[in-house]
Amino acid sequence: MACAATEWRHAVSSKKTEQVYAIIFGQMRDEFGVAIPTLFRVVLDYEKAALNAVKRVFPHATVQGCTFHLAQAWNRRRDKLRLRLFIKGVQGVPKSLEVER
């Protein structure tokens, strides 16, 4: 049976640059020391700077995007393109957008 450990770390920064993220992840790496497992997975939102920094600091880690943030981005895009009307079905579509039969 595999053992899974979850570590939550929070850092507050006004800058979201790759360099700042590398410092934060470097501190985490130093705290873990030699205790970093060989199968190491990092789940992040889709900030490019954070993704690049974690790949640099933890080169052997599996980096995965957060499904919550992915769905949130898809929903924002759907709403921006006004596609929600079509997802809800014909009842939610204004008459001007209905297809004539």
Secondary structure, DSSP 8 states (H G I E B T S, - for coil): -------------S---HHHHHHHHHHHHHHHGGG--SS-EEEE-S-HHHHHHHHHHSTTSEEEE-HHHHHHHHHHHHHHTT-HHHHS-GGGS-GGG----
